[in-house]
Amino acid sequence: MDKATIQEALKVIKYPGFSRDIVSFGLVRGVDFADGKATVALALTTADAQIPAQLKTEAEKVLQGLEGVSEVEVTVSVTAPKHTPPPPGQKREVTGPAQQSIGGVKRIIAVASGKGGVGKSTFSVNLACALDQVLSEQGKPESVGIMDCDLYGPSVPLMIGAASRPEVRGESLVPVESFGVRVMSMGLLIDEDTPVVWRGPMVMKTIQQFAANVDWGKLEVLVVDLPPGTGDAQLSLVQTLPLDGAVIVTTPQKAAVDVARRGALMFGKVNVPLLGVVENMSYLEGPDGEKQFLFGQGGGEAAATTLESEFLGQMPLDPVLREGADRGIPVVVSHSDRASSQVFRKIATRLLEKLSRSDYN
């Protein structure tokens, strides 16, 4: 019996509410074995009094089952988390490992989808610009940022027209600004033709650096563009940032809606409030005003109903929206009178209303 064997055995213990183990989360801070006695020290940050006791019991059970171990000692040190905003009507509790706040950032919204190809990044970019417009009208200019956490396919810089490298100020990166929105993305840090081939720990480390080593300045809202799915990036983000809520983007067809619904349930398990569901590519409007529902109808609204969340709106299929993304000029900036731009502003206004309610303060 040795320390490495004990450490490996502890990997069977999952952190409550997560699919990852306590070792990969970095909660095992000490392991020792001498004269048949296995000693393990755990350290975690949580407001849930049941979690430390649960992990201690599970660790003791695992260690007692190891050959050559006659005595077990498991200690758990607990640190209270910093305050994070609660979901509507209930006290917010942090159920994952340690979270960190971002100085100067008041609200953080995650934009997520269950699968790729639903226009999530396009939505994130235009939402950020729409939020900036609405806040500027309220006398709060330069108050929105966007963090591109889609590390394997960082498309935000292209869509928002950000091409320069971030400057370094002290030990922090300074976000690139485009159309009044502060932008940080892996796409700004690597060459255009360089693929990102990373395992989970590297993804987690990068997200932590985007939170801790980027000088965002004072922001009213930080929009976080997540990669599709419910993998390491999503869990790392929830572990790292005190999210105020998540917006789910889907398209009308059943395949996208079903996957989006499962993705949304992940946020519920980690106590991140769901702010609403958006249906993208809902319809194509002809010159005569007739709407053609090319991908079906009603999927987004049905998903919102099932998730007991708000249906924030339908985004039409708009060629100008697509062209703007390719040219790096968001449609809400280039064509503020378009129907799609008006939907973005409506959603942005509604999200700001929800975040300003007393139960989010």
Secondary structure, DSSP 8 states (H G I E B T S, - for coil): --HHHHHHHGGG-B-TT-SSBTTTTT-EEEEEEETTEEEEEEEEE-S-THHHHHHHHHHHHHHHTSTT--EEEEEEEEE--------TTS-----SS-----TTEEEEEEEE-SSSSS-HHHHHHHHHHHHHHHHHHTT--S-EEEEE--TTS--HHHHHT--S--EEETTEEE-EEETTEEEEEGGGTS-TT------HHHHHHHHHHHHHSB---SEEEEEEE--SSSSHHHHHHHHHS---EEEEEE-SSHHHHHHHHHHHHHHHHTT--EEEEEE-S--EE-TTS-EE-TT-SSHHHHHHHHTT--EEEE----HHHHHHHHHT--HHHH-TTSHHHHHHHHHHHHHHHHHHSGGG-
